């Protein structure tokens, strides 16, 4: 792999992103590919501090606009400190959420103007764009059931209607960018989902399946 490859996974909480990231990283590393796994919001010391604020249930009064700026701020730092240097070094970067999440959550879910959210995130990432994005699609009720008794963060505590709008937002993004975004049924087995992911990622790494 001569140049870095940037893969992002998106979807509602409970869709299984972490499982697929771990499987993908393990497969790549077993093949000798230098791999970085990271997440948003977070990924840097500053980003992790912002993450704590964003997900803290005690900040229920936080406006969608405030959310949007905080996510973009975390993302700008993340790209500068982690993602761009790793790609420049020829590594595979696998990220749990990226700017598609901001478009789905703050624009479709929170009601902010789509072009505004797109603009601030374009400024945050510049030319650092994913080569391939997978959306693990799941009904919000199923995702909530999967989370079970785990303590819900501030975003997870939002109304079901919010999460339904977010899901619809992800699907609309996929319709607009089918060359980059692949939608996968998150109710399929982890093995089946991974096989579908690997079929797309392997060629980007210069590998056969």
Secondary structure as GFF3:
##gff-version 3
##sequence-region A 1 209
A	DSSP	beta_strand	5	11	.	.	.	ID=ss1
A	DSSP	alpha_helix	17	30	.	.	.	ID=ss2
A	DSSP	beta_strand	35	39	.	.	.	ID=ss3
A	DSSP	alpha_helix	45	55	.	.	.	ID=ss4
A	DSSP	alpha_helix	64	78	.	.	.	ID=ss5
A	DSSP	pi_helix	79	83	.	.	.	ID=ss6
A	DSSP	alpha_helix	84	88	.	.	.	ID=ss7
A	DSSP	beta_strand	92	96	.	.	.	ID=ss8
A	DSSP	alpha_helix	99	102	.	.	.	ID=ss9
A	DSSP	pi_helix	103	109	.	.	.	ID=ss10
A	DSSP	alpha_helix	114	125	.	.	.	ID=ss11
A	DSSP	beta_strand	132	137	.	.	.	ID=ss12
A	DSSP	alpha_helix	140	147	.	.	.	ID=ss13
A	DSSP	alpha_helix	160	176	.	.	.	ID=ss14
A	DSSP	beta_strand	181	185	.	.	.	ID=ss15
A	DSSP	alpha_helix	190	204	.	.	.	ID=ss16
###
